[in-house]
């Protein structure tokens, strides 16, 4: 049991250092987005978050002298933040019997006793983290399984007109994946579900309320999610959010990431449309907002109304959409590559430029056991 606690403590130490790195990266990404809001293409706002996902998901990255984490104190980079506090209790309070019960001795005892209590409390943090992780992961899995059972019970529609429209949209988006369309009264908003056998979920009454033109825009948006592999990324984000649940900055980052994902999806959808279609696409989103409720976030779902707080931002982006020039696209790629060199590397640790040779025996001892004057 003690060995298990020690391993959990070491893992939590590594996790703390990782979440510190992630927090630094979140602040940097938000600053970059604010400073380069107009100059950076909309889809690249979403791609910037890939740096955070890589930073949190990859356990080892190369060292570099230009890494931003060279600015972080070395004491935090050792990965022993919790373990150092816990182990400090073993080095205190051992020699009090050698001193008289003076005021200073009693004060020292009280300080060491407080530190011992603190060390024991800190040692409980990994266990609390594990309990929170299990609870949140169980909640996400239970909701995902419940939705999967709902979808599994429904039969895909066979309306030839709707299926032909879907095939036309797939050709427009360059997608060949087989995709079924499910209508259910338990679905509150259009959404893409699943990545092994993806399905397009539609709420009850939508096919009767909306015309083919509006349905076409909904299909194109959901196919854009499929083309961006947003369901795969959704599960990765969910796993990282469950692991880093104790860091509120990560909740903020992943929420902003999902909002940027919708903007990137809108941009991708609009890029395949004729010049006169984006306004109609924007009106369709507004109409859906009036008729259907927001999708409750799940990693297995990517909907068109996931973040209603960003509707105004999305409509403005759709109205002001302009195709990104090759020069601007190349500049964004170079900037992202330079930023990756800074944030996807670890702090540089100087290494000794010499090695110890083979030990050599120097012969008989020079001094004897008898005291000798020099």
Secondary structure, DSSP 8 states (H G I E B T S, - for coil): -HHHHHHHHHHHHHHHHHHHHHHHHHHHHHHHHHHTTTTS-HHHHHHHHHHHHHHHH-S---EETT-GGGGS-HHHHTS-HHHHHHHGGGGSSSSGGGS---HHHHHHHHHHHHHHHHHHHHHTHHHHHHHHHHHHHHHHHHHHHHHHHHHHHS-----HHHHHHHHHHHHHHT-----EEEEETT--S-EEE-SSS-EEEEETTHHHHS-HHHHHHHHHHHHHHHHTTHHHHHHHHHHHHHHTTT-HHHHHHHHHHHHHHHHHHHHHHHTTS-TTTHHHHHHHHHHHHHHS------TTEEETTS-GGGHHHHHHHHHT-----HHHHHHHHHHHHHHHHHHSSEE-----S----------S-SS-SS----
